[in-house]
Amino acid sequence: MTFPKDFVWGAAAASYQIEGAAYEDGKGLSTWDVYCKDKKHVWRGQNGDVACDHYHRYKQDVALMKQIGLQAYRLSVCWPRVLPEGVGPVNEKGLAFYDRLIDELLAAGIQPWITLNHWDYPYELFYRGAWMNRNSVDWFAEYTQIVVDRLSDRVTHWMTHNEMQGVIGYGYGDGVVAPGLKLPFADQLRAGHHMLLAHGKAVQTIRARSKTDARVGWAPVPTLFLPATDAESDVAAAREATVSVTQRDVRSTTWWCDPVHLGHYPEDGLALYGDDAPGTEPGDMETIHQPLDFFGVNIYYGQNVRADDQGRPEVTPEPDGAQITAFQAPVTPEAAYWGALFCWERYKLPIVITESGMSQMDWPSPDGKVHDPQRIDYVTRYLRQFARAGQDGVAIAGYFYWSIMDNFEWIHGYRERFGMIHVDFQTQQRTLKDSAHWYAQVIATNGGNLAG
């Protein structure tokens, strides 16, 4: 089992899910702060007001990351903590928190990878149309400039958006996450176009303002399809399904990734969406299509397909008793192979898995430890498949486990435990799970202990 010598081993988290301090030190409201006030939206009416209290306990958390041996930590900046109204006056106390966090990480030998937008959108800008308003492109660029000007003397790795498909599909279409809208399809595509423009303008801002040699990417969550067998026809069907737009929704991989990496919307998507496709202005696609240094991809699972009698992709149902996580997500390690391969084939950028992980029912045993053998098995299988992609010519560059610690899992509240660090949300006690100790050995051996 081999990984490149410069392969980056990390873990990830997001601001609203761990920071807490929702109303402290001048922070403004985010759409998630407000969405959670209506208790029917989240399991048991929970919220991220305190979460993991990372805002106050970041030194302890970084010490645990160092104990695990993390080489990198993917964090997100809370936009309304830095700009309470989304634009305008800077909240110095909020920005100073990230100053301290970055310094603490670097002192521990951990490289910060910053995501600028991981779902906690400023509520004051929601009043002004949020991503439906084309001005959101400039609002995001203003925020990006402030963060880059402050942190880029120490931060070299940046991501713009996390999972735009989820933001728009769930937040603007299905209405099941913040901001909870159910917009017509055309309006969803319009909001998505503005997010893509904001991505491009943010990349331009990072390139223009960074005080160091910036490495820039993003973190989409592709809809992945896997061949049901090794037959060439099934592989071709899975590839076609992964890179095609076949449904009138916003979850297609290429609808989002082609503009960013190829400079245009996919023709099959434009044909399928028809008049609902977003209108563009001169220069839009050039703005969206900025050079990137890596392709960040969140990989959790894929759907199996086979070739039908005409060679077209046909989804095969999950067999009875198929493995699932506590999150009810399928366990499909091959997604790390085929997902990396298909994305590499199409976009030709080094692949970084920016999220991958599983939730299970974890609690401390009488011996005081948290035993999570299924998580160790899960990550082993996914990493072996990612290494296989590397052996087959894919440029694999890094892996970030989701997540470093148990946290607020959006509408699922504190029910789901994805972390390698157990958090007692009553006492805020942290406990390294068995998987954390195991991952330390993965990092120390550069994946050498995964062979078998």
BELGIHU-V775888 format. One record per residue. N is the residue number from 0. RES is the residue in one letter. OMEGA is omega in radians with two decimals (999 if undefined). Layout:
# BELGIHU-V775888
N;RES;OMEGA / N;RES;OMEGA
This chain:
# BELGIHU-V775888
0;M;-3.06 / 1;T;3.01 / 2;F;3.12 / 3;P;-3.12 / 4;K;-3.12 / 5;D;3.11 / 6;F;-3.07 / 7;V;3.12 / 8;W;-3.09 / 9;G;3.02 / 10;A;-2.98 / 11;A;2.97 / 12;A;-3.13 / 13;A;-2.97 / 14;S;-3.06 / 15;Y;-3.05 / 16;Q;-3.09 / 17;I;-2.91 / 18;E;-2.96 / 19;G;3.14 / 20;A;-3.01 / 21;A;-3.07 / 22;Y;-3.08 / 23;E;2.95 / 24;D;3.00 / 25;G;3.13 / 26;K;3.04 / 27;G;3.12 / 28;L;2.95 / 29;S;3.08 / 30;T;3.12 / 31;W;3.05 / 32;D;-3.07 / 33;V;-3.12 / 34;Y;-3.10 / 35;C;3.11 / 36;K;3.03 / 37;D;-2.94 / 38;K;-3.14 / 39;K;-3.06 / 40;H;-2.99 / 41;V;3.13 / 42;W;3.14 / 43;R;3.08 / 44;G;-3.06 / 45;Q;-3.11 / 46;N;-3.12 / 47;G;-3.10 / 48;D;3.13 / 49;V;3.14 / 50;A;3.14 / 51;C;-3.13 / 52;D;-3.10 / 53;H;3.14 / 54;Y;-3.14 / 55;H;-3.00 / 56;R;-3.04 / 57;Y;3.14 / 58;K;3.09 / 59;Q;-3.11 / 60;D;3.11 / 61;V;3.09 / 62;A;3.10 / 63;L;3.06 / 64;M;3.11 / 65;K;3.12 / 66;Q;3.10 / 67;I;-3.12 / 68;G;-3.14 / 69;L;3.03 / 70;Q;-3.11 / 71;A;3.11 / 72;Y;3.10 / 73;R;3.13 / 74;L;3.01 / 75;S;3.06 / 76;V;3.09 / 77;C;-3.09 / 78;W;-3.13 / 79;P;3.00 / 80;R;3.14 / 81;V;3.12 / 82;L;-3.03 / 83;P;3.12 / 84;E;3.14 / 85;G;3.06 / 86;V;3.04 / 87;G;-3.02 / 88;P;3.12 / 89;V;3.04 / 90;N;-3.04 / 91;E;3.14 / 92;K;3.12 / 93;G;3.13 / 94;L;-3.13 / 95;A;3.08 / 96;F;-3.13 / 97;Y;2.99 / 98;D;-3.10 / 99;R;-3.13 / 100;L;3.13 / 101;I;3.13 / 102;D;-3.14 / 103;E;3.11 / 104;L;-3.11 / 105;L;3.10 / 106;A;3.12 / 107;A;-3.14 / 108;G;-3.09 / 109;I;-3.10 / 110;Q;3.10 / 111;P;2.98 / 112;W;-3.00 / 113;I;2.93 / 114;T;-3.06 / 115;L;-3.07 / 116;N;3.07 / 117;H;2.88 / 118;W;-3.09 / 119;D;-3.06 / 120;Y;-3.12 / 121;P;-3.09 / 122;Y;3.12 / 123;E;3.10 / 124;L;3.02 / 125;F;3.10 / 126;Y;-3.09 / 127;R;3.04 / 128;G;3.12 / 129;A;-3.06 / 130;W;3.03 / 131;M;-3.09 / 132;N;-3.14 / 133;R;3.08 / 134;N;3.12 / 135;S;3.11 / 136;V;3.13 / 137;D;3.09 / 138;W;-3.13 / 139;F;3.11 / 140;A;3.11 / 141;E;3.10 / 142;Y;3.14 / 143;T;-3.12 / 144;Q;-3.11 / 145;I;-3.12 / 146;V;-3.13 / 147;V;3.13 / 148;D;-3.08 / 149;R;-2.93 / 150;L;-2.98 / 151;S;2.99 / 152;D;-3.13 / 153;R;-3.11 / 154;V;-3.13 / 155;T;-3.07 / 156;H;-3.02 / 157;W;2.93 / 158;M;-3.10 / 159;T;-3.10 / 160;H;2.95 / 161;N;2.99 / 162;E;3.06 / 163;M;3.12 / 164;Q;3.14 / 165;G;3.12 / 166;V;-3.07 / 167;I;-3.08 / 168;G;-3.10 / 169;Y;-3.04 / 170;G;-3.10 / 171;Y;-3.13 / 172;G;-3.11 / 173;D;3.12 / 174;G;-3.07 / 175;V;2.96 / 176;V;-3.13 / 177;A;0.10 / 178;P;3.03 / 179;G;-3.11 / 180;L;3.04 / 181;K;-3.03 / 182;L;3.00 / 183;P;-3.05 / 184;F;-3.13 / 185;A;3.14 / 186;D;3.06 / 187;Q;-3.14 / 188;L;3.10 / 189;R;3.11 / 190;A;3.11 / 191;G;3.10 / 192;H;3.12 / 193;H;3.07 / 194;M;3.10 / 195;L;3.08 / 196;L;3.13 / 197;A;3.04 / 198;H;-3.09 / 199;G;-3.12 / 200;K;3.08 / 201;A;3.09 / 202;V;3.09 / 203;Q;-3.13 / 204;T;3.12 / 205;I;-3.13 / 206;R;-3.07 / 207;A;-2.96 / 208;R;-3.03 / 209;S;3.13 / 210;K;3.08 / 211;T;3.13 / 212;D;-3.01 / 213;A;2.99 / 214;R;-2.94 / 215;V;3.05 / 216;G;3.05 / 217;W;-3.02 / 218;A;3.03 / 219;P;3.05 / 220;V;-3.09 / 221;P;2.93 / 222;T;-2.97 / 223;L;3.07 / 224;F;-3.03 / 225;L;3.12 / 226;P;-3.13 / 227;A;3.08 / 228;T;3.10 / 229;D;3.14 / 230;A;-3.12 / 231;E;-3.14 / 232;S;3.12 / 233;D;3.07 / 234;V;3.12 / 235;A;3.12 / 236;A;3.13 / 237;A;3.11 / 238;R;-3.14 / 239;E;-3.13 / 240;A;-3.11 / 241;T;-3.03 / 242;V;-3.14 / 243;S;3.00 / 244;V;-3.05 / 245;T;-3.11 / 246;Q;3.09 / 247;R;3.04 / 248;D;-3.06 / 249;V;-3.06 / 250;R;3.11 / 251;S;3.11 / 252;T;-3.00 / 253;T;3.11 / 254;W;-3.14 / 255;W;-2.97 / 256;C;3.12 / 257;D;3.09 / 258;P;-3.10 / 259;V;-2.98 / 260;H;-3.10 / 261;L;3.05 / 262;G;3.12 / 263;H;2.99 / 264;Y;3.13 / 265;P;-3.08 / 266;E;-3.12 / 267;D;3.08 / 268;G;3.11 / 269;L;3.14 / 270;A;-3.11 / 271;L;-3.06 / 272;Y;3.06 / 273;G;-3.08 / 274;D;3.10 / 275;D;3.13 / 276;A;-3.06 / 277;P;3.01 / 278;G;3.14 / 279;T;3.07 / 280;E;3.12 / 281;P;3.12 / 282;G;-3.11 / 283;D;-3.05 / 284;M;3.08 / 285;E;3.10 / 286;T;-3.12 / 287;I;-3.00 / 288;H;3.12 / 289;Q;3.10 / 290;P;3.10 / 291;L;-3.07 / 292;D;3.12 / 293;F;3.08 / 294;F;3.07 / 295;G;-3.09 / 296;V;3.07 / 297;N;-3.06 / 298;I;3.07 / 299;Y;-3.13 / 300;Y;3.07 / 301;G;3.12 / 302;Q;3.11 / 303;N;3.06 / 304;V;3.02 / 305;R;3.09 / 306;A;3.07 / 307;D;-3.06 / 308;D;3.11 / 309;Q;-3.14 / 310;G;-3.13 / 311;R;-3.13 / 312;P;3.09 / 313;E;-3.11 / 314;V;3.09 / 315;T;-3.10 / 316;P;3.06 / 317;E;3.11 / 318;P;3.07 / 319;D;3.10 / 320;G;3.12 / 321;A;-3.10 / 322;Q;3.03 / 323;I;3.08 / 324;T;3.06 / 325;A;3.11 / 326;F;-3.09 / 327;Q;3.14 / 328;A;3.09 / 329;P;3.05 / 330;V;-3.08 / 331;T;-3.09 / 332;P;-3.12 / 333;E;3.09 / 334;A;3.13 / 335;A;3.07 / 336;Y;-3.05 / 337;W;3.10 / 338;G;3.11 / 339;A;-3.10 / 340;L;-3.09 / 341;F;3.13 / 342;C;3.10 / 343;W;3.14 / 344;E;-3.03 / 345;R;-2.96 / 346;Y;2.97 / 347;K;3.05 / 348;L;3.06 / 349;P;-3.07 / 350;I;2.99 / 351;V;3.00 / 352;I;-3.03 / 353;T;2.97 / 354;E;2.94 / 355;S;-3.12 / 356;G;-3.09 / 357;M;3.01 / 358;S;2.98 / 359;Q;-3.10 / 360;M;-3.08 / 361;D;2.97 / 362;W;3.14 / 363;P;3.09 / 364;S;3.11 / 365;P;3.12 / 366;D;3.11 / 367;G;-3.13 / 368;K;3.08 / 369;V;-3.06 / 370;H;-3.11 / 371;D;-3.09 / 372;P;-3.14 / 373;Q;3.11 / 374;R;3.10 / 375;I;3.13 / 376;D;-3.13 / 377;Y;-3.08 / 378;V;3.08 / 379;T;-3.10 / 380;R;-3.13 / 381;Y;3.14 / 382;L;3.08 / 383;R;3.12 / 384;Q;3.09 / 385;F;3.09 / 386;A;3.09 / 387;R;3.09 / 388;A;3.10 / 389;G;3.12 / 390;Q;3.13 / 391;D;2.99 / 392;G;3.09 / 393;V;3.07 / 394;A;3.12 / 395;I;-2.95 / 396;A;-3.10 / 397;G;-3.13 / 398;Y;3.10 / 399;F;3.11 / 400;Y;3.00 / 401;W;0.03 / 402;S;-3.13 / 403;I;-3.13 / 404;M;3.00 / 405;D;-3.07 / 406;N;3.12 / 407;F;-3.05 / 408;E;3.04 / 409;W;-3.04 / 410;I;3.12 / 411;H;3.08 / 412;G;-3.09 / 413;Y;-3.14 / 414;R;-3.04 / 415;E;-3.13 / 416;R;3.14 / 417;F;-2.91 / 418;G;2.89 / 419;M;3.03 / 420;I;3.10 / 421;H;3.08 / 422;V;2.96 / 423;D;-3.00 / 424;F;3.04 / 425;Q;-3.07 / 426;T;-3.03 / 427;Q;3.05 / 428;Q;3.08 / 429;R;3.08 / 430;T;3.04 / 431;L;3.06 / 432;K;3.08 / 433;D;-3.12 / 434;S;3.12 / 435;A;3.10 / 436;H;3.10 / 437;W;-3.12 / 438;Y;3.08 / 439;A;3.12 / 440;Q;3.04 / 441;V;-3.11 / 442;I;-3.08 / 443;A;-3.12 / 444;T;-3.06 / 445;N;3.12 / 446;G;-3.09 / 447;G;-3.11 / 448;N;-3.14 / 449;L;-3.12 / 450;A;3.11 / 451;G;999
